[in-house]
Amino acid sequence: MDVVILYPSGKVSSVQELQLTALGKNISALEVKGNFDDCQQMVKQAFADADLNEQLFLTSANSINVARWLPQQFYYFFAYQQWANKKNLPVIAVPSGNFGNICAGLLAHHSGLPVQHFIAACNANAVVPQYLQTGNYKPATAVATLSNAMDVGSPSNFIRILEIFQQQFLSLKKVMSSSSITDSETIATIKEVYQNNNYLLDPHGAVAFAALQNYLLDKPGTKGMILETAHPVKFYDVVEPIINEKIAMPVAILSLLGKRKKSVVMEAAYKNLKDYLLDKN
């Protein structure tokens, strides 16, 4: 199996870039001069290209492929199993970029998971929060934030969420709300939670925590949980200046630090990806 990774140049953390580019062997990294949406669109075009698919068997490991996020339903059931007060159901805040994780949660709820409410916690890329306010869905060009894995302007899985709710806008709004958290709110949340609770959030988890905190402000007695999505060391260059401390490096990351980045720089055009795959084949 050959693994080809597309990632947006200059829009991932330094540790994340090493994870993508330094493993070698059967893994090749394409550094795309664009954003996440450009990378995802190129991959979708590859799946739709009959000529390419006659020559190669393609599959995806990101949430374009439902096999990526369908098993994530179990996270939600496992979390509910640990929820102490079953009479007071939880609100669940999920860091949301391409909306695969929260799509899994909503599907779990649809099949019986007891939940009071879902919050799709977004950063400045607020396509879904705006949709839930106005009823108009308008994908936009993604903007760069501290929570860069959520920098998505056209989330693939949101249409799947609409299908779960049979395109019923009001039915969706009863179960899920969405809010946009700024970088300054993200920074303040990381600092506050670390100082008060001795827990170190990564920027994506901080977006979820801030969104949950805001939602609960006028709901006394209601409690919730967040989904944390990454070790903060993945974003150490953002987190360390906030807490003024060094983050202990896990062994798996230490082993990457001495490795050399190896990537193929590519313009954000599908023809370049197709040519690369055919040449590689």
C-alpha positions in Angstrom: 0.0 0.0 0.0 1.3 3.4 -1.0 0.3 6.3 1.3 0.2 9.8 -0.2 -0.5 12.7 2.1 -1.6 16.1 0.9 -1.1 19.0 3.4 -1.3 22.8 3.1 2.1 24.4 3.0 2.8 26.6 5.9 -0.5 25.8 7.6 0.4 23.0 9.9 2.5 23.1 13.1 6.2 22.2 13.0 5.6 18.9 14.9 2.7 18.0 12.7 4.7 18.6 9.6 7.4 16.2 10.8 4.7 13.6 11.5 3.6 14.0 7.9 6.9 14.2 6.1 9.6 12.4 8.0 8.5 8.8 8.3 9.5 7.8 4.8 9.2 4.2 3.6 5.8 3.8 1.9 4.6 7.3 2.9 5.0 10.3 0.5 4.0 13.9 1.5 2.8 16.5 -1.0 3.1 20.0 0.2 0.3 21.9 -1.5 0.5 25.6 -2.1 -3.0 26.2 -0.8 -5.3 25.5 2.1 -7.0 22.4 3.5 -10.0 22.9 1.2 -7.7 22.9 -1.8 -6.1 19.6 -0.7 -9.5 18.0 -0.1 -10.9 19.2 -3.5 -7.9 17.7 -5.3 -8.5 14.3 -3.5 -12.2 14.4 -4.4 -11.4 15.1 -8.0 -9.1 12.1 -8.0 -12.0 9.9 -6.7 -14.2 11.2 -9.5 -11.6 10.7 -12.3 -12.6 7.5 -14.2 -9.3 7.3 -16.1 -7.3 7.5 -12.9 -9.4 4.9 -11.1 -9.0 2.4 -14.0 -5.3 2.4 -13.2 -5.2 2.8 -9.4 -7.3 1.6 -6.5 -7.8 4.8 -4.4 -9.2 5.2 -0.9 -9.1 8.0 1.6 -8.0 8.0 5.3 -9.6 11.4 6.1 -13.2 12.0 6.8 -14.2 12.1 3.1 -14.4 8.4 3.8 -17.1 7.5 6.3 -14.9 4.6 7.5 -12.7 7.3 9.1 -15.5 8.6 11.4 -18.1 5.9 11.7 -16.1 4.2 14.5 -15.9 7.5 16.3 -19.4 6.9 17.5 -18.0 4.6 20.1 -16.2 7.5 21.8 -19.5 9.1 22.6 -21.1 5.9 24.0 -17.9 5.4 26.1 -18.1 8.9 27.4 -21.8 8.6 28.3 -21.0 5.3 30.1 -18.8 7.4 32.4 -21.3 10.2 32.9 -22.3 10.1 36.5 -25.7 11.8 36.5 -27.8 10.0 33.9 -30.8 12.0 34.8 -29.1 15.2 33.7 -27.9 14.5 30.2 -24.7 16.1 29.0 -24.1 18.8 26.5 -21.2 17.8 24.2 -18.9 20.3 22.5 -16.9 19.0 19.6 -14.0 20.9 17.9 -15.3 21.1 14.3 -13.5 21.7 11.0 -14.4 19.1 8.4 -17.3 18.0 10.7 -16.6 14.2 10.7 -16.3 13.8 14.4 -19.5 15.6 15.3 -21.3 13.8 12.4 -20.4 10.6 14.2 -21.8 12.0 17.4 -25.1 13.0 15.8 -25.4 9.6 14.1 -24.8 8.0 17.5 -27.5 10.2 19.0 -29.8 9.3 16.1 -29.4 5.6 17.0 -30.1 6.1 20.7 -27.2 7.9 22.5 -28.7 10.0 25.3 -27.5 13.6 24.8 -29.1 16.9 25.8 -27.4 19.0 23.0 -24.4 19.2 20.7 -22.2 22.2 20.1 -20.1 22.4 16.9 -17.2 24.5 18.2 -15.6 26.3 15.3 -12.8 28.8 15.1 -12.9 31.9 12.9 -14.0 29.7 10.0 -17.7 30.2 10.8 -19.6 28.8 7.8 -21.8 26.5 10.0 -22.4 29.0 12.8 -23.6 31.5 10.2 -25.8 28.9 8.5 -27.5 28.1 11.8 -28.1 31.8 12.4 -29.4 32.7 8.9 -30.4 29.4 7.2 -28.1 30.2 4.3 -25.1 27.9 3.7 -22.2 29.7 2.0 -18.8 28.0 1.9 -16.0 30.5 2.2 -12.2 30.7 1.8 -10.6 29.3 4.9 -8.7 31.7 7.1 -5.6 30.7 9.2 -6.0 30.3 13.0 -4.2 28.8 15.9 -6.4 25.7 15.7 -5.2 25.0 12.2 -6.7 21.5 11.7 -10.1 23.2 11.9 -9.3 25.8 9.2 -11.9 24.6 6.7 -14.2 26.8 4.6 -16.2 24.0 3.0 -16.6 21.1 5.4 -17.2 17.8 3.6 -19.4 16.2 6.3 -21.8 19.0 6.9 -24.0 17.8 4.0 -24.0 14.4 5.7 -25.3 16.0 8.9 -28.1 17.7 6.8 -29.0 14.3 5.4 -29.2 12.7 8.9 -31.8 15.4 9.7 -33.4 15.0 6.2 -32.6 18.6 5.3 -34.9 19.8 8.2 -33.2 23.1 9.4 -35.4 23.4 12.5 -34.9 19.8 13.5 -31.1 20.2 13.3 -31.2 23.4 15.3 -33.0 21.7 18.2 -30.2 19.2 18.5 -27.1 21.2 17.5 -25.9 24.7 17.8 -22.6 26.1 16.6 -20.4 29.0 17.8 -17.2 30.7 16.5 -14.3 31.2 18.9 -11.5 33.7 18.2 -7.8 33.1 18.6 -7.7 35.5 21.6 -10.5 33.5 23.3 -8.5 30.3 22.5 -5.4 31.7 24.1 -7.3 32.9 27.2 -9.0 29.5 27.6 -5.7 27.6 27.4 -4.2 29.8 30.1 -7.3 29.8 32.3 -7.8 26.0 32.3 -4.1 25.4 32.9 -4.0 27.8 35.8 -7.3 26.7 37.4 -7.5 23.0 36.6 -3.9 22.0 35.9 -5.0 20.6 32.5 -3.3 21.6 29.3 -5.6 22.0 26.4 -4.4 22.1 22.8 -5.9 24.9 20.7 -8.6 22.7 19.2 -9.8 21.5 22.6 -9.7 25.1 23.9 -12.1 26.1 21.1 -14.5 23.4 22.4 -14.0 24.3 26.0 -14.7 28.0 25.3 -17.8 27.2 23.2 -19.2 24.9 26.0 -18.5 27.5 28.7 -20.3 30.2 26.7 -23.3 27.9 26.1 -23.6 27.0 29.8 -23.5 30.6 31.0 -27.3 31.1 31.2 -28.1 27.4 31.9 -27.6 26.8 35.6 -27.4 23.2 36.6 -26.6 22.1 33.0 -23.2 20.3 32.6 -21.3 19.1 29.6 -18.2 17.5 28.2 -15.7 18.4 25.4 -13.9 16.2 23.0 -10.2 16.8 23.0 -8.5 15.9 19.8 -4.7 16.3 20.0 -1.8 16.2 22.4 -0.7 19.9 23.1 2.9 19.0 22.1 1.6 18.9 18.5 1.2 22.6 18.8 4.0 23.4 21.2 5.0 26.5 19.3 1.6 28.0 20.1 1.0 26.5 23.6 4.4 27.0 25.2 4.4 30.9 24.9 0.9 30.9 26.4 1.8 29.0 29.6 5.5 30.1 29.7 6.6 26.5 30.2 8.1 23.8 28.1 5.8 20.8 27.3 7.3 17.4 28.0 7.9 15.6 24.7 6.4 12.1 24.3 8.9 9.5 23.2 7.1 9.1 19.8 7.7 12.8 19.1 11.3 12.8 20.3 12.1 10.2 17.8 10.9 12.5 15.0 12.8 15.6 16.0 16.1 14.5 14.5 14.5 13.4 11.2 14.6 15.4 8.0 11.5 16.7 6.3 10.9 15.3 2.9 8.1 16.6 0.7 7.1 17.3 -2.9 6.0 20.9 -3.3 3.0 21.2 -5.5 0.6 23.9 -6.8 -3.0 23.5 -5.8 -4.2 22.1 -9.1 -5.7 18.6 -9.7 -3.6 17.9 -12.8 -0.4 18.1 -10.7 -1.8 15.4 -8.3 -3.0 13.2 -11.1 0.4 13.4 -12.9 2.2 12.6 -9.6 0.1 9.5 -8.9 0.4 8.2 -12.4 4.2 8.8 -12.5 4.5 7.1 -9.1 2.5 4.1 -10.3 
